[in-house]
């Protein structure tokens, strides 16, 4: 209830003002750039080799807060609100958003910033887009970190399948209560007691962005919504020199749930320390 400014917001009946969202979720590192019809919000900080942080469905660049703080001590860190989400929002024409449009927009974003050599870290849908970019631009990606990425065919959990059921999807274009958003966040954590109040708030607030609700429904239709651990073997077979880390108590967004541990492992990997004990 604290995350929703009014009872109408809490019920998912109205949206929050973009100026209010921008005040809450921009800072001194925030920039905007027009790419492929979007006004992409990103944060750029630090110096050194560049790493781009790419969040997953229904999320925003705040999911990487712990990583941004630590990695920016040794790297140039760019975290963006991915096309369709956060302050970036959806495309001018909602039907344009599909599994080809989002990766193409990301590639244009990289080109717009004149980034010729980068490392990528992607979670969920961001992991899928990162993997696609790396496959299509092998000479431009130094290192690739994937956290629960989408990519291989898989079964969709019932709760997300329910979201694409036509009557539910129709209602979801207009109404997505704050309590439902918060419940979904608690479900995708391995341990819901780790969800902080500010985590609940930023997910609820981004769901209240104008245009977010129909965008979320389209995203559910576009993707397979969960990455079982058994798919890790396929990624390991398809990516040369891959290393696997399993966090047994974490859910779908480990960089939020285990910020210190995942940041430490990411830094070790980026430094080229391959003598780790990979769990």
C-alpha positions as CSV (number, residue, x, y, z in Angstrom):
1,X,0.0,0.0,0.0
2,X,2.9,2.4,0.7
3,X,4.1,2.1,-2.9
4,X,0.9,3.3,-4.3
5,X,0.2,7.0,-3.9
6,X,-3.6,6.6,-3.7
7,X,-6.2,3.9,-3.4
8,X,-6.9,4.2,-7.1
9,X,-3.2,3.6,-7.9
10,X,-3.2,0.6,-5.4
11,X,-6.0,-0.9,-7.3
12,X,-4.2,-0.5,-10.6
13,X,-6.9,1.8,-12.0
14,X,-4.8,4.9,-12.9
15,X,-1.2,5.6,-13.8
16,X,1.5,7.7,-12.1
17,X,2.7,10.9,-13.7
18,X,5.9,10.5,-15.7
19,X,7.4,13.6,-14.0
20,X,6.9,12.0,-10.6
21,X,8.5,8.8,-11.8
22,X,11.4,10.6,-13.3
23,X,12.0,12.5,-10.0
24,X,12.0,9.2,-8.1
25,X,14.1,7.1,-10.5
26,X,16.7,9.4,-12.1
27,X,19.9,10.7,-10.5
28,X,23.1,12.5,-11.4
29,X,24.2,9.6,-13.7
30,X,20.9,9.6,-15.7
31,X,20.9,10.4,-19.4
32,X,18.3,10.0,-22.2
33,X,19.0,9.2,-25.8
34,X,16.5,8.8,-28.7
35,X,16.9,5.4,-30.4
36,X,14.4,3.7,-32.8
37,X,11.4,5.7,-31.5
38,X,12.3,5.3,-27.8
39,X,13.7,7.9,-25.4
40,X,16.0,5.5,-23.6
41,X,16.8,6.2,-20.0
42,X,20.3,5.0,-18.9
43,X,22.8,5.7,-16.2
44,X,26.5,6.0,-17.0
45,X,29.2,6.0,-14.4
46,X,32.8,5.0,-13.7
47,X,35.8,4.6,-16.0
48,X,37.6,1.7,-17.6
49,X,36.4,-1.2,-19.7
50,X,32.6,-0.9,-20.4
51,X,30.0,-3.3,-19.1
52,X,26.3,-2.9,-19.9
53,X,23.7,-4.1,-17.5
54,X,20.4,-5.4,-19.0
55,X,17.5,-6.1,-16.8
56,X,14.6,-8.5,-17.3
57,X,10.8,-8.4,-17.8
58,X,8.7,-5.9,-15.8
59,X,11.9,-4.5,-14.2
60,X,14.1,-1.5,-14.5
61,X,17.8,-0.5,-14.1
62,X,17.3,-0.2,-10.3
63,X,17.6,-4.0,-10.2
64,X,21.4,-3.6,-10.7
65,X,21.9,-1.0,-7.9
66,X,24.4,-3.1,-6.0
67,X,26.3,-4.0,-9.2
68,X,26.5,-0.4,-10.3
69,X,28.0,0.7,-7.1
70,X,30.8,-1.8,-7.0
71,X,31.6,-2.4,-10.7
72,X,31.9,1.4,-11.3
73,X,35.0,1.5,-9.1
74,X,36.9,-0.4,-11.8
75,X,34.7,-0.2,-15.0
76,X,32.6,2.1,-17.0
77,X,29.1,0.8,-16.1
78,X,26.0,1.6,-18.3
79,X,22.7,0.4,-17.0
80,X,19.6,1.1,-19.1
81,X,15.9,0.8,-18.8
82,X,15.4,-1.8,-21.5
83,X,13.1,-1.0,-24.4
84,X,9.5,-1.5,-23.2
85,X,10.3,-1.0,-19.5
86,X,11.2,1.5,-16.8
87,X,11.4,5.2,-17.8
88,X,12.2,4.2,-21.4
89,X,8.7,2.8,-21.9
90,X,7.2,1.1,-24.9
91,X,7.6,1.8,-28.6
92,X,5.4,4.4,-30.4
93,X,3.4,1.5,-31.8
94,X,2.8,-1.3,-29.2
95,X,2.5,-4.0,-31.9
96,X,6.1,-3.2,-33.0
97,X,7.4,-4.8,-29.8
98,X,8.5,-8.4,-30.5
99,X,11.5,-10.6,-30.1
100,X,13.2,-9.0,-33.1
101,X,12.4,-5.4,-32.3
102,X,13.8,-5.3,-28.8
103,X,17.3,-6.8,-29.7
104,X,17.5,-4.5,-32.8
105,X,16.8,-1.5,-30.6
106,X,19.5,-2.5,-28.1
107,X,22.0,-2.8,-30.9
108,X,21.1,0.7,-32.1
109,X,21.6,1.9,-28.6
110,X,25.1,0.5,-28.4
111,X,25.9,2.0,-31.8
112,X,24.4,5.4,-30.8
113,X,26.8,5.5,-27.8
114,X,29.8,4.6,-30.1
115,X,30.6,1.5,-28.0
116,X,32.9,-0.8,-30.1
117,X,33.9,-3.2,-27.3
118,X,31.8,-4.1,-24.3
119,X,31.0,-6.7,-21.8
120,X,27.3,-7.5,-21.2
121,X,25.4,-8.7,-18.2
122,X,21.8,-9.7,-18.7
123,X,19.0,-11.1,-16.6
124,X,15.9,-12.9,-17.8
125,X,14.7,-11.2,-21.1
126,X,17.8,-9.0,-20.8
127,X,19.9,-12.2,-20.9
128,X,18.3,-13.3,-24.1
129,X,19.0,-10.0,-25.7
130,X,22.5,-9.9,-24.5
131,X,23.1,-13.5,-25.8
132,X,21.7,-12.5,-29.2
133,X,23.8,-9.4,-29.4
134,X,26.9,-11.4,-28.6
135,X,26.1,-14.1,-31.2
136,X,25.5,-11.5,-33.9
137,X,28.5,-9.3,-32.9
138,X,31.2,-11.7,-31.7
139,X,34.0,-9.2,-32.3
140,X,32.4,-6.6,-30.1
141,X,31.7,-8.5,-26.9
142,X,34.5,-9.1,-24.5
143,X,32.7,-11.0,-21.7
144,X,29.1,-12.2,-21.3
145,X,27.3,-12.7,-18.0
146,X,23.9,-14.3,-18.1
147,X,21.6,-14.6,-15.1
148,X,18.6,-16.8,-15.6
149,X,18.4,-15.9,-19.3
150,X,15.5,-16.7,-21.6
151,X,16.4,-18.4,-24.8
152,X,15.4,-22.1,-25.1
153,X,11.9,-23.5,-25.4
154,X,10.4,-24.4,-22.0
155,X,7.2,-24.7,-20.1
156,X,5.6,-21.5,-18.7
157,X,4.5,-21.4,-15.1
158,X,0.8,-21.4,-14.6
159,X,0.7,-17.9,-13.1
160,X,2.3,-16.4,-16.3
161,X,0.3,-18.6,-18.6
162,X,-2.8,-17.2,-16.8
163,X,-1.7,-13.7,-17.8
164,X,-2.0,-14.5,-21.5
165,X,-5.4,-16.2,-21.2
166,X,-7.5,-13.9,-23.4
167,X,-10.1,-12.7,-20.8
168,X,-7.3,-12.1,-18.2
169,X,-5.1,-10.4,-20.8
170,X,-7.9,-8.1,-21.8
171,X,-8.5,-6.9,-18.2
172,X,-4.7,-6.7,-17.7
173,X,-4.4,-4.1,-20.4
174,X,-6.2,-1.8,-18.0
175,X,-6.0,-3.1,-14.5
176,X,-3.0,-4.6,-12.7
177,X,-3.4,-4.0,-8.9
178,X,-0.3,-3.1,-6.9
179,X,-0.9,-6.1,-4.6
180,X,-0.7,-8.5,-7.6
181,X,2.6,-6.9,-8.7
182,X,4.0,-7.3,-5.2
183,X,2.9,-10.9,-5.0
184,X,4.6,-11.7,-8.3
185,X,7.8,-10.2,-7.0
186,X,7.7,-12.3,-3.8
187,X,7.1,-15.4,-6.0
188,X,10.2,-14.9,-8.2
189,X,12.5,-14.5,-5.2
190,X,13.9,-17.8,-3.8
191,X,13.3,-16.4,-0.3
192,X,10.6,-13.7,-0.2
193,X,11.9,-12.4,3.1
194,X,14.8,-10.9,1.1
195,X,12.5,-8.5,-0.8
196,X,13.1,-5.0,0.5
197,X,10.4,-2.4,0.7
198,X,12.2,-0.3,-2.0
199,X,12.2,-3.4,-4.3
200,X,8.5,-3.7,-4.0
201,X,8.1,0.0,-4.6
202,X,10.1,0.2,-7.8
203,X,8.3,-2.7,-9.3
204,X,4.9,-1.2,-8.4
205,X,5.8,2.2,-9.6
206,X,7.1,1.0,-13.0
207,X,3.9,-0.9,-13.4
208,X,2.1,2.4,-12.9
209,X,4.0,4.1,-15.7
210,X,1.6,5.3,-18.4
211,X,1.4,2.5,-21.1
212,X,3.1,-0.1,-18.9
213,X,0.1,-2.5,-18.5
214,X,-0.6,-3.3,-22.2
215,X,3.2,-3.5,-22.7
216,X,3.5,-6.1,-20.0
217,X,0.7,-8.2,-21.5
218,X,2.4,-8.2,-24.9
219,X,5.7,-9.2,-23.2
220,X,4.0,-12.2,-21.5
221,X,2.8,-13.3,-24.9
222,X,6.2,-12.9,-26.4
223,X,8.4,-14.8,-24.0
224,X,8.7,-18.0,-22.1
225,X,8.6,-16.8,-18.6
226,X,10.9,-18.9,-16.5
227,X,14.4,-20.5,-16.8
228,X,14.7,-23.9,-15.1
229,X,18.1,-24.9,-13.8
230,X,18.1,-27.9,-16.1
231,X,18.5,-25.5,-19.1
232,X,21.9,-24.5,-17.9
233,X,23.4,-27.5,-19.6
234,X,22.3,-26.2,-23.0
235,X,23.8,-22.8,-22.4
236,X,27.0,-24.4,-21.2
237,X,27.2,-26.6,-24.4
238,X,26.5,-23.6,-26.7
239,X,28.8,-21.0,-25.2
240,X,32.6,-21.7,-25.4
241,X,34.6,-21.4,-22.1
242,X,31.4,-20.9,-20.1
243,X,31.4,-21.1,-16.3
244,X,28.3,-22.0,-14.2
245,X,27.4,-20.6,-10.8
246,X,24.3,-21.9,-9.0
247,X,22.9,-20.0,-6.1
248,X,20.6,-22.7,-4.5
249,X,18.6,-20.3,-2.4
250,X,18.0,-17.6,-5.0
251,X,15.2,-17.2,-7.5
252,X,14.9,-15.5,-10.9
253,X,16.7,-12.2,-10.1
254,X,19.8,-13.2,-8.0
255,X,21.5,-9.8,-8.4
256,X,18.7,-8.4,-6.2
257,X,18.3,-11.3,-3.9
258,X,22.1,-11.9,-3.3
259,X,23.6,-8.6,-4.2
260,X,27.0,-8.9,-2.4
261,X,27.6,-12.5,-3.5
262,X,26.7,-12.0,-7.2
263,X,28.6,-8.7,-7.4
264,X,31.7,-10.4,-6.0
265,X,31.5,-13.3,-8.5
266,X,30.9,-10.9,-11.4
267,X,34.0,-8.9,-10.6
268,X,36.1,-12.0,-10.3
269,X,34.9,-13.1,-13.7
270,X,35.4,-9.7,-15.3
271,X,39.0,-9.7,-13.9
272,X,39.7,-12.9,-15.7
273,X,40.2,-15.0,-12.6
274,X,39.3,-18.4,-13.8
275,X,40.6,-20.2,-10.8
276,X,37.3,-19.7,-8.9
277,X,35.4,-22.5,-7.2
278,X,32.3,-22.4,-9.4
279,X,29.3,-23.5,-7.4
